[in-house]
Structure formats: structure tokens, C-alpha cells
Amino acid sequence: MKILAVISYYPPHINGGYEIRCSEVISSLRKRGHEVIVITSRCADSRCDLHLRENGILRKLHLQIDASNLISQMLFDYEDANFLTRIINTFLPDVIYVWHIESLSNAILPFFSRTGIKIIIDEGSSELIYLNKLPRPELYFAKNMKESKLKNWLKNGILLFAERITAHKFITKWQWPSNLSAYFNSQYGKEVTMKEGVQLGFTAVIHSGIDTSKFYMLKNRNLAYPINILIPGRIYPQKGTIDAIHLLRELLERNIQANLILIGNVQSYSYYLEILNQMNLFNLATNVEYKTMVPQNELVHYYQNSDFCFFPSYHKTGLSRTPLEAMASGCVVISYGNEGSKEIIQDNETGFIIPEGNILKAATLISNLIDKPEIYKNIRMNARLQIEQEYTLDKYIDKIEKFLCDSLKS
């Protein structure tokens, strides 16, 4: 199968785990004999040398933030459309495989709609809802009945002129693709999207998978003081990082020696400062270690050397692979159940689901497991077994590959 994959960012340029997952899927599909070209955004630094001599990856698209005004946005959109047209006409893909494109031009999906090629979206959050709510039908000039007829006439004239001089490659009106299929990372994400009235063809729910040879468990690890609690994830409010600070405080007040390890890029500096203020207020700084995002070959060691992975995310949709990675690595997960974790974790069997913000329950769970190490050991083993049986990377790619093939037949 010839696949044209489109994504805002592609490794080594990443915002989080989403782009890493995309890279793993693309690499796996290529190993299975599929021909894949990746089109992604250009580097912010024109002198970037992080990805020299890479094959099948074209870093040419503009991000919305690249445009300083409407005129530059229109020019960038035309450049992107012209580039995509050349690639499509020479590569002749069977499918356009869309990942995260919210940061790219709003005109890109209407452009793909015109190609007649099957479009498949990996819906890892709420992107389809965002795209479905974009103003229609105009992409650039919304009609304003309060404006003069002359002004509205001039707007239409500019758009018509742009269409004609670009041989209609310049897209001026929104068009929702009739040939659009999507798979969702969580059942909850699918239900929310469908309730919003998003029009889709073929759909499925495909929970993520991980490379269990990369994330593996040290079988002889036992609970011992201090208790190490890992919190991987970007630092911004919806990830609930500050709840981990409150959990640490509660454990220390119960005379349970504990340390936190926070790993993730800061995406909200004000939230980061709030976390620091809480740490200083309760004299917790010596019990907290912070690392920016680390590569997976380092991350696995943090999981292996931690007793618990606290996943306090308030973000509802999508499916984070953090619980999967922790479970595979022998790090017991305590989660609010968001980001699809409730659909993965078998409560009290392979991890724990607690109500949002219930720090007292999280602390009590940890305290009880310290007193009952056999239960802790069983949870670790059960979690690893669940990942091996249901959520390996190979099983995940099997499902994606089948979805791609079935979508072309639908």
C-alpha cells in the first residue's frame, strides 16, 4: 500500500508522546512492506541539522504560527497546496494518513477532500471536533452583514482572483471530506466525537500498543523506603501534576518516606511556578526531582526504579501510553481513569482507578500496599501479563494495518 502520512511535528521535533507513536507506526508499516512518505512541518530553525539524509520524510509544510497576517497565511497555504499537489501526482498514494494537523493550515483538510483519495485520521485527542467547528464555508473572510456591500464584494474578488491565478489550487472554502474514516484511541473519544455530529465513514477504536522489548520489568524489585513515585507528562494544568505534590505531602504527613520524579516539558510556565510555590510552601523540594523530557531508553529505567506511577490527568479524550509503559515496566499505576486509562487498567487487578483529585485515597492505597507486599507483587505481574497479551506494538500495528485495508474497501 502507498501511504502519504501528514503530521504537524515529526521526530526528532516533538511535543510529547503523540509524535513518537506516529514515528513507531510509520516505521512498523514500512517494515511490513508498505511504501510511506511522511510530510510534516518545516524546522523552525533553517540551520537545523538533527535529521540530515533522512529518506521518505519531507519537512515542508507551514504551521499556522508561521503566518504573521492573513496575506502571509494565504501565501503559505498556496505554497503548501502546490507542494502537496506535486507529491500526490508523482507518488499516487492509495491513502492519505492524517495524524495531528491542528497546527497546520485550516485549508489542508479541504485540500485533501478535493483529491478524491481516501483519508484516514488517527484521532488521538479531540482534533476532529476542532476541525468540525471551524467557520464555514469561508476559510479566510467570514461574511459580515454589518459591513458594506463594497467591502464584502472586495473580499470575494480577492478570493476569486487568488483561485484563478493559482489554477484553483488555492482553497478558499471549507469542504468536509466525504471520504474520511477515522480510528480512535479510546471508546470515550469516539463517543464524544460522534455526539458532536462529526460526519465519518468507517470508524473503529484501536487502543495503543508499546514495544515490550523496550519497556520491560525487573522481576525482583520489592517495595522499600523511600517510596519512589513517577509522574511522566507535560507540565500544564490538565495533566494534574500539582496533585502529585499534594500526594507527596500527604504521604510524608503519614510518616511514609517518599520521593517524586517529574518528567516532562514545561508547557505552562505559570503552572510550573505554582508547582514550585507549593513545593517551597510545604518544604518538599528535597523530595522532588524534575527532568525535562527524556528518550525512551532512559524513561524505561525511571519506570523500573519507581514503585508507583501516578497518572493524575484531567484530560478526558485520547489515550496516553504512560500507563501502558508503566505497567509493562513493573511500575504500579494509580490513575484518575482519564486519557483512556480506565479502558486499559483493570481496577485492583492490574492497577488502580481513583476519583479525580482524591489524594487521600491514593495515599491510602500506597500505604496499604506497603503493608501487603504480596498484593503489590501480584499487581505488577498481572499488569505486565495484560500488556503482553493485549497491548504490544505488533498487535497494535496489526489492527492499524487491517483498518487501513478495510477502509479502502468500504
N, C-alpha and C positions, 0 to 999 in steps of 0.2 A: 504494500500500500504506500502511496506517495502522500506524505503528510506535511502541510505547511503550518507550523506552530507559531503562534503570535503571543507575546507576553511583554508586559511593561519593563520588567527588570529580569536579568538572567545572570546567574553566577559567572564571575565572582562578585557581581554587583547585586546585593540582596537587601531586602528589608527585614526578612525573617525566614521562617521555615518553608513558606509557600514556594519561593523560588528554588529552594533546594529540592523540594519534592518534584517540581516541574523538571528540573535537570535530571533527577533519577528516573523519572518516567520516560523522558526523551531518550536517555542513554539506553534504557532497557528495551525500548521499542526498536532502536537501531540494532541492538544485538540480536533481536529476533528477525532481522532481515527487512524491516521497514525503512524506506527512504524518507528522512526527515530533514527539512530545512527550518531553522529557528530564526524568526525575525523579531528583534527586540529594540529597545531604545538605545540611542547613541550614548556614548560616555559623556558625562558632564565635563570631564577634562579631556580635551582633544589630544593631550600627550599621554593618555593612559596606556600603559604597557603591560597590563595584567593578563591579557589574553591574546598574545601575538600568535599568528599562524594557526588559528582555530578554524576547523572545517565545518561547513554547514551552519554557521551562526553569523547572521548579518545584523550588525548593530547600526541601524539607520533611522529608526523612527523618532519622531519628536514627542516629547512629553508636553502636557498642557502647560506646565510651569515654564517651559522654554519660551512661550509667547508673551511678549510684553504688552501687546494690544491686539485688537480684533484683526487688524490688517495682517500682522505677523502670523496670527493663528491661521488665517485663511491661506497665506502663502505656504506655511508649514504643512497644512492639510493637503494642499495641492502637490507639494513635493512628495509627501508620503503616498498619496494615491498614485502618482506617476511611478514611483518606485515599486509599489505593490503590484501594479499592472504589469510591469516588465517581468517581475519574478513569476507571477501567476502564468503569464503567457509562455514563458520558457520552461518552467518546472511542471506545469499542468497537474496540480495536486488533485488527489481524489477527495480530500477533505481539508478544511481549514479548522485547525485545532486551536481554539482560543482559551487562553488562561486569563490572568489578571490584566485587563485592558482599561480599567477605570482611569488610570493616569495618562493614557494615550488620548488622542483626539476623539471627541464625541462623534466625529464623522466616520470613524473606522468601521463600525458595525454596519451602518447603512451602505458603505462602500462594498463590504463583503456580500451584503444582501443582493447587490446588483450582479454579482458574478455567477449566480446560479449554482455555485459549488456548495456541497453540504457543509454546514457549520456546526461544530460541536464545542460546547463550552464546559470546561471544568469549573464547576461552581463551588468554590471553597469558602465563601462567606455570604455576602448579600449583593453581589455585583449586578445580577440580573434585575433586582429590584431597583437599583440605582439607574441602570440603563432604561428600564421601563418607565421611569419617572422624568426622563429628560423632556424638555419642552418640545412640542410638536406643532406643526410639521417643520417649522423653520429651525435651521441649525445655528444661524448667525444673527438674524434680525427678527426678533419677535414682533408680531403685529401689535401696534398700539393705536387703538381707536381715538385716543386723545390727541395724537399727532396729526399734523396737516396731511392732506392728500398728497401734496407735493413731496413731503419727506418720505412717506411710505412708497410713493412712486420711484423716488431715487433709490431707496433700498432695493426694491425689486429690480430696478435697472442694473444696479451693480452686480447683483447675483446672476442675472441673465447674461450679462456681459462676461462674467467670470466663467460661467458654464460653456459659453460658445467658444471663447478663445482657448479653452483647455480641452476642447472636443468632448465635453461632458464628463471629463474625469473628475472635475471639481464637484463635490456633492454639496448641495445646498439645502436639501430637505431630508428630514428623518424618514427612514423606512425600516420598519421592523422585519427582520428576515422571516420568510415563510418556511425556510429550510433549516431551521435552528433546532438542534437537540441539545440536551444537557444531562450530565450526571452530577449528582450532589454528594458531598462528603458526609452528610448526615440526613437522617429522615426528618429531623426538625427543620433543617434548612430548606428541604424540599417543600414541606407543608407550608411554611411561611411564604415562600416564593409563589406557590400556586394560589394562596389566599389573596395575594396582591394582584392576581389576574394576569400574570406573565404568560404570554402565549408561547407554548413549546410543543415540539413534536414528540419524538422519542425521549423518554426520561428513565432514570434509574438512580438508585442510591448505592454508591460504592465507597465503603469506608476505606480509609488509607491503610497502607501497609508499610513495614520497615524492613531494613536489611538486618536479619537476626544474627548474621555473622559479624556485623559491625557492632551491634548492641547485644551484648551477651552478659550472663550473670556469673558472678563469683560465688560459687555454691556454699563455701564455708563461712561466709560472713554472718556474724551474730550481732545482736544489739549490744551496744556498750556506750558508756558515757565518755564524752558528751554526745548526745544525740545530734546527728547532722541532718539538717532539713534543706533540701534543694528546691529552689524556685526559679526555673528557667522561664524566660519570656520577656518581651519588650517592656520597658518601664513607661507605662501610661495608665490612666485610671481604670479603663475597662479590664485590664489584666489583674487588678486587685492586689498588686504587690504589697501595698501598705498593710493588708490583712496579715501578711506573714510577720510583720513587725509586731503586731498585736499578739499573734500566736506565740512568738518568742517571749514576749513579756509575760504572758500567762504561764508558760512552762517554767520560767525562772522563778515566778512567784510561788509555784508549786514545788520549788527546790529540785526541779528536773534540769540538769545541766544540758544546755542545747546551744547549737550554733546554726546560723542561716548562711546559705550560699546563694546569692542572687546573680543570675547570669542573663544578660540581655542588653540590647542597646537602649539608650535613653531616647524616647520619642516625645516625652513631655517633661521639659526641664522644671516646670513649676511643680509637677507631681514628684519628681525626683527630690526637689528641695523639701517638699512636705515629708517625704520618707526620712530624709536626713534629720529634719527637725524632730520627728518622733523618736528616732534613734537617740539623739542627743538629750531629749527631754527625759527619757527613761534610762539613760546611761547604758545603752545597748551596743554602742559602736564596736566594742571589743569582741562582741559575739556575732558580728555580721561581716561577711566577706563579699565584695562586689567585683564581678568580672564583666567586661563587655562580651559581646557575642563571641563564642569560641567555636572552632571547627569541630565536626562530629567526632573525629578521632580523639579529641580531648574531652568532649562532652560526655562520652560514654564512661570515662574514668570518674567524672563527678557523680554520675548516677551510681556507679558501682561502689563508691566510697561514701555514699549518703544512705541514711536509714529510711528516710521518707522523702517523697516528692509532694510538695503542697502545690495544688493547682487551683488557685482562688479566682479564676477568671469569671468575670461578669458578662463577657461577650457571648451572646447566645448562639449564633449561627456558625457554620463551618465545622471542621474537626481538626483540632490541634493534634499533632503527633507526639507532643510531650508525654502524655500518659502512656502511649504505646512504647515509647523509648524507655521510659522509667520501668514499666512492667517487664520489658524484655531484659532489662539490666539488673533486676532484683531489687529495685527501689520501690517500696510500697507507696501507692498513690492515695492521697486524700484530696478529693475534688468536690467542687460545688456542682458538678454534673454538666457544666456548660461546655461550649465548643465541641459537642458531640461525645464528651467523655461518658455521659450517662448511658449512651448507646453501646459503649465498649465495656466499661467496668461492671463486673458482676458484684454488686454490693455485698460486703462481708465475705466474699469468696476470692475475688482477685484484686480487691482494692476497696475503697470506701467512698460513698457519696454522702455528703452532709449538706444541710441547708446553707444557702448563701450567707456569709458573714457570721456563721455560728462558730466563733473561735473557741468557746468553752467546750463544744462537742469535739472539735479537732484535738484540743489538748487532752481531753478525757480519753479519746481513742489512743493517743500516743502513750498516755500513762498506763492504760490497761494492757497494751501490747508489750510494754516493758515488763509488766508483771507476768505476762503469759507468752514467753518467747516461742513456744511451740506453735501458737496460733500465727504469730508473725512469720515464722518459717514457712508454714503452710500457705499463707497468703502469697509470699514470694514465689514459691514453687508453682502454685496454681496460676499465677499471673503469667509467668514465663511460658507455661504449657499452653495457656489460652492464645498468646501471641504466636507461638509456633504452629498451632493448629488452624488459626483463623486470619492472622494479620501479618503474614510475611510479605515481603516485597514481591516475590514471584506470584503469589496468589492475587495480589493487588493488580499487577500488570496483566495477569490472565483476564481479569474482569474488565479492565480498561480496553484491552485488545478486542475482547468479544463485543463490548459496547460499540467500539468504532466500526467493526464489521457489520453488526446488526443495524446500526444507524444508516449505513449506506444502503441496506436492503429495505429499510422502512419507507 
